[in-house]
Amino acid sequence: MAALDLEEQEQLSTIKAWWAAWGNLITWTVIAVSASLIGYQAWNWYNRDQAVKASVVFDALQDAALVGDLKKTRETAGQLTEHFGGSAYASLGALLSAKLHVDNGDTKTARAQLEWVKANAPENMLRDLGRLRLAYVLIEEQAFDEANKQLDGKVDPTLEARFLEARGDVLLLQDKRDEARTAYQAALTKIDENAKAGGALAGAAPQGYRNVVEIKLDAVGGAR
């Protein structure tokens, strides 16, 4: 792909900085919520013995990820997908490993792990989170058309606003400012709808998230 001009580089840097600040919180929040459900649903996903074994490997992966041990994180994520692929632990492990690899500049490995989540996660929310994270990896690689494709289709309600926002980010980097503005406005509308709905939808956005989208909207000319 042709090199980005200075303005596009600044826009990409801004989006990457946002994801560094907020993407981690989004990922860890979803993973924490999903992990809390595993104990209740383990019997449905896997037999009890296998679920216990998978949880031990997942705990080791979490420890490795928290201290930034890239090799051990990658290896334990591979153990989960290879031996416990039918459990949610495998998807959660792949998400964590992908995050660490992106942080260390290895987008190739991250892409493979996120593709696995997108295809194999047992919950729609996890599959969609895999798609969202993959879209931002593709944005970082300047593969904007591919990133856009990851955002197509139905999405879990808890992630709808973030998909709309990500769409706006891609469109902005493609210099489609009017379309980006529309996407950001739609994301704000969805955030407000979720807040009124209450429950899980209201809690889907961390505090201050609406302000972040408003800033992006202002950057493309504000509401019209």
N, C-alpha and C positions, 0 to 999 in steps of 0.2 A: 504494500500500500504506500502511496506517496507520503512523504514526510508532512507532518502537520505544520501549519504556519504558527506564528507566535501566539495569536489570539486563541487558536484551537488548543495549543499546548497549555495555555493558562487555564482554559476551561476544563481540560482533562485533569490538570493538577488540582483544581478546585473540587471536582467530583471525587477524585481519589482521596483527597484530604477529608471530605465528608465521610466517605466510607470507612476510612481509618478511625474516625471519631465515633461514628454511629453504627457502622456495619457490625463491629464486634459485639456491641450491646444487643443488636437485633439477633445475631446468631446465637449468642450465649443465652438470651432470654428464651428463644424458641427451643433450644436444646435442653435447657433446664426444665421447661414445662413438659417437653416430650419425655425426658428421662424420668420425671416424677410419675408419669403414667405407666411406665414399663412394668413396675412392680405389680400393678393391678391387672395388666393385660398380658403378662408374660405367657400365661397358659394358652391363650388364644394364638399367640404368635409362634410359640415354640414349646416343646415339652420342658418341664421344670428343670430338669438336670442340665439341659443345653443352655437355658436362660441364665442359670447361675454361672456356668462356665463363661458365657459371653460377658456377663457383668464384670467378672474378674479381669478379663482382657480390656474391657472398656475403662475400668478404673485405672489400669496401668497406662492406657493411652492418655487419659486425662492428665495424669501426673506428668507424663512426658511432654505433653503439649504445654502445660503450665510453666515448665522450666525451659521450653524452647528446644527440646531434644528432637531435632528433625528426623534423624534416622530411626530412632525408636518409635516415634509417632507414626512414621510411614509403615514400619514393619508391623506394629500392632494393628493399625487400620487394615493392613492386608490380611492379617489373621482373622479379623472380624468378618471381612467380606468373603474370604475363602471358606471359612469353617462355620460361620454363623450368619450367612447372608440373608436368611429369612427373618432375622430379628431386627428390631429397630436399633439395637446397639450398633449394628454394622453401619447403618446410615448415619447415625450420630457420630460415630468414629470417623467416617469418611468426611463429614462436614468439618469436623475439628482439624483433621489432617490437612484438608484442602486450605483451610484458613491459614494454618501455619506455613504451608508451602507458598502461598501467595505472599505472606509477610516476608518470606525469604527469597522472593523473586523467581520461584520455580512454578510458573503458571502452567507448564505442560503437565506436571504431575497433578496439580490442582484441578485442571480441566478433566483429566481422566477420572478422578475421584468424584467430582461433581456430576459428571455424566452417569457414573454408576448410581449415585443417589437418585438422580432424575429418573432412571429406568427401574430401580429396584426397591426404593423405600416403601415400607408398608403403609404409610400415611400420606394423604394428599398434601398436607402442610409441609412435610419433610421433602417430598418430591418437588414442590413448588419453591421451597427455600433453596433447594439445589439448583433449580433453574435461575432463580434470582442471583445467587452468588456466581453462577456460571456467566450470566449476562455481564456482571461487573468485571469478571476476569477477561472476557472478550473485549469489553470497553478498554481495559488497560492495554490489551494487545492491538487496539485500534481496529478490531474486526467488528465494525459497527452494524453491518447488515446481519451478521451472525448473532450479535447481541440482541438485535431487534426480534429475531425469530424466536429466541428463548422466552420472550415476553408475550408471545401470542397464545391464544387459547384461554380456557377457563382457569381460574386461580382460586385458591382457598380464600375465603372472605377476610381472614386476618391479615393477608398479605396484599390485598387488592391495591391499597394506597401506595405501597412500596413499588409494586409493578408499574403503576401509572407514573410515579416519580422517575423510576428507572427509564421508562419510555421517554420521558421528557429529557433526561440526561443524554440519551443516545441521539435524539432529534436535535438537541442543542449542538452536539459535537458534529452533526451532519449539516450544521448551519441552517436548520429548519426551525427558525426561532418562533414563528407563529404556531407551528404544530407543537413545539416544546411548551409554549405558553398554555395551549389547550390541555396538554397532558398534566402540567403542574396544577392547573385550576381544577381538573378532574380529581387529582390526588387530594387536594384540600377539601373538596366536596365530600369525598369518601371518608376522610378523617373525621369531618364534622358529623356525617351520618353515623359512623361507628360510635362516636362519643355519645350521641343521642340514644343509640340502641342499647348502650350499657353492656354489662357482662364481659365476656371474653373479647368482643370486638372493641369495646371501649379501652380495654387494657392492652390492645395490640400495639399501640404506639407509645414509646417511652416519652417521658416528660420533655417538652421542648421540641419534639419532632415536627410539629406543625410549623413552628417558627423557621425550621430549616427549609421546609418546602416553600414557605412564604419568601424567604430570602432568594431562593432560586427563581421564583416567579418574578420578583422585583428585578432580578438581573436580566430577564428577557422582556422587560417593559411593563410588568405588572398586569393586573386584571383589566380586561376590556369588555 
